[in-house]
Amino acid sequence: ILGHHLKVLGGRAPYAAFEFGKLALAGGASTARAESDRLPSTSLGVTTGVVAGAGPSAKPLGVGFALGFAAALQPMRSDQRLGWSLRWSSLFQYQNILSNATAARISGDVRLYQADVVFRGRFAPTDRSGTYLTAGVGLSLLRSNQPVPPDSQRVWAGAIVTLGVDRYVWSGVLLSLDTRFGLIGNGPTTIATLLTVGYGL
């Protein structure tokens, strides 16, 4: 009888070991897949683009270019279709470069500094494409080197809205193309097309 039990246990042991091995491999593969699906949750980048005055601010601000940097928190996985991003950016804008800015009275150009925080929704048109459409709304602080119409002030705060697209390329490199409009409700208004080249961390 003892020999029979030993024989039975001996026959089951390889099978049990085989099943345990399969579970371990499946768990390892699942963990590896989860790691590979995780996108960089933060990014740092450099921003540049064209900024133009809009509406009543078109002539006072003219058309210029912007240079700055951005940082974003954007926890998301490659298998997600919907996600979010919180992005902070800082821009130095030179408005009397590409066309004359009539507000340039004190000095030869109109220089603006803009800092903003924007909450953006992200949507992937297809699975695992690495491309995300974005739409955002945020708060912005704008400062000028001289008084600017419509109220001839130098410091304003207001809302901005953005539309854009994010694209992951290479290893951790993120390209973001945005069109942004603001300030809304207070101060001069601009429309900008900006490209941010960032690296995910």
C-alpha positions in Angstrom: 0.0 0.0 0.0 2.8 2.4 0.9 4.5 1.7 -2.4 1.2 2.3 -4.2 0.9 5.8 -2.6 4.5 6.7 -3.3 3.9 5.6 -6.9 0.8 7.8 -7.2 2.5 10.8 -5.6 5.5 10.3 -7.8 3.3 10.3 -10.9 1.5 13.5 -9.8 4.6 15.5 -8.8 5.8 16.2 -12.4 2.3 17.3 -13.4 2.0 19.6 -10.4 5.4 21.1 -11.1 4.4 21.6 -14.8 1.2 23.4 -13.8 3.1 25.6 -11.3 5.6 26.4 -14.0 2.9 27.4 -16.4 1.3 29.7 -13.7 4.7 31.3 -13.0 5.4 31.9 -16.7 1.9 33.4 -17.2 2.3 35.7 -14.2 5.8 36.8 -15.4 4.4 37.5 -18.9 1.5 39.4 -17.5 3.8 41.6 -15.4 6.1 42.2 -18.4 3.2 43.1 -20.6 1.9 45.5 -18.0 5.3 47.2 -17.7 5.5 47.5 -21.5 2.0 49.0 -21.7 2.8 51.7 -19.2 3.6 55.1 -20.8 5.9 57.6 -19.2 3.8 59.3 -16.5 5.7 62.6 -16.6 7.5 64.6 -19.3 9.8 67.6 -19.6 10.1 69.5 -22.9 11.1 72.6 -24.9 8.4 74.7 -26.6 8.5 77.0 -29.6 6.0 78.4 -32.1 4.1 81.4 -33.5 1.9 83.7 -31.5 -0.4 86.3 -33.0 -2.7 88.9 -31.5 -6.4 88.0 -32.0 -9.5 90.2 -32.3 -8.9 93.7 -30.8 -5.3 92.6 -29.9 -4.4 91.8 -33.5 -2.7 95.1 -34.3 -1.4 96.0 -30.8 0.5 92.6 -30.6 1.2 91.8 -34.2 2.8 88.4 -34.9 5.8 87.0 -33.1 7.4 83.8 -31.9 7.5 82.1 -28.5 10.2 80.1 -26.7 9.8 78.3 -23.4 9.5 74.9 -21.7 6.8 72.7 -20.3 6.3 69.9 -17.8 3.4 67.5 -17.7 1.9 64.8 -15.5 0.0 62.3 -17.7 -0.4 58.8 -16.2 -1.7 56.5 -18.9 -1.2 53.1 -20.5 -0.8 52.3 -24.2 -4.0 50.1 -24.1 -6.1 53.0 -22.7 -8.2 55.1 -25.1 -9.1 57.8 -22.6 -6.8 59.6 -20.2 -5.8 63.0 -18.8 -2.9 65.3 -18.5 -2.0 68.2 -16.2 0.6 70.5 -17.9 2.5 73.5 -16.8 4.2 75.8 -19.3 6.3 78.9 -19.3 6.6 81.0 -22.5 8.6 84.0 -23.5 6.9 85.8 -26.4 8.4 88.3 -28.8 5.6 90.0 -30.6 7.3 92.5 -32.8 9.3 90.0 -34.8 7.2 88.8 -37.7 4.9 91.8 -38.0 4.7 95.3 -36.4 3.1 95.5 -33.0 1.4 99.0 -32.6 1.7 98.7 -28.8 5.5 98.9 -29.1 5.7 102.5 -27.9 8.1 102.5 -24.9 10.7 100.1 -26.5 11.2 98.7 -29.9 9.2 95.5 -29.3 6.5 94.0 -27.2 7.7 91.1 -25.0 5.3 88.9 -23.1 5.8 86.3 -20.4 3.1 83.7 -20.0 2.8 81.0 -17.4 -0.2 78.7 -17.3 -1.6 75.4 -15.9 -3.8 73.4 -18.3 -5.9 70.3 -17.6 -6.2 68.3 -20.8 -8.3 65.3 -21.8 -6.5 62.7 -24.1 -8.2 60.4 -26.6 -6.5 57.7 -28.7 -8.3 57.3 -32.0 -7.1 53.6 -32.3 -5.6 51.0 -30.0 -1.9 51.3 -29.2 -1.3 53.9 -31.9 0.9 56.2 -29.8 -1.2 59.2 -31.0 -3.6 61.1 -28.7 -6.0 64.0 -29.5 -6.1 66.5 -26.7 -8.4 69.3 -25.5 -7.8 71.4 -22.5 -8.8 74.4 -20.4 -6.7 76.2 -17.9 -5.6 79.4 -16.1 -2.9 81.7 -17.3 -0.8 84.6 -16.0 0.4 87.1 -18.6 2.8 89.9 -18.2 4.0 92.5 -20.7 7.1 94.7 -20.8 4.9 97.8 -21.5 1.2 98.7 -21.3 -0.9 96.9 -23.9 -4.5 97.6 -25.1 -7.4 97.1 -24.4 -6.9 98.3 -20.9 -3.3 99.6 -21.1 -2.2 97.3 -18.2 0.9 95.2 -17.9 -0.3 92.2 -15.9 -3.4 90.0 -16.5 -4.9 86.7 -15.4 -7.5 84.7 -17.3 -8.6 81.5 -18.9 -7.1 79.7 -22.0 -8.3 76.8 -24.1 -6.2 74.4 -26.1 -6.6 71.8 -28.9 -3.8 69.5 -30.0 -2.3 66.2 -30.7 0.4 64.2 -28.8 2.6 61.6 -30.5 5.1 59.2 -28.9 8.1 58.6 -31.1 11.3 56.7 -30.6 12.0 55.8 -27.0 10.2 58.1 -24.6 10.2 61.1 -26.9 6.9 62.9 -27.0 5.9 65.5 -29.7 3.0 67.8 -28.8 1.4 70.2 -31.3 -1.1 72.6 -29.8 -3.3 75.5 -30.8 -4.2 77.7 -27.9 -6.5 80.7 -27.5 -6.6 83.2 -24.6 -6.8 85.2 -22.5 -10.5 84.7 -22.2 -12.4 87.3 -20.1 -9.5 89.6 -19.3 -6.5 91.3 -21.0 -5.1 90.9 -24.5 -6.0 87.9 -26.6 -3.6 85.8 -28.6 -3.8 82.6 -30.7 -0.7 80.4 -30.8 0.5 77.3 -32.6 3.1 75.6 -30.5 5.3 72.6 -30.8 6.7 70.9 -27.7 9.5 68.3 -27.9 9.6 66.4 -24.7 11.1 63.4 -23.0 9.1 61.0 -20.8 10.3 60.2 -17.4 
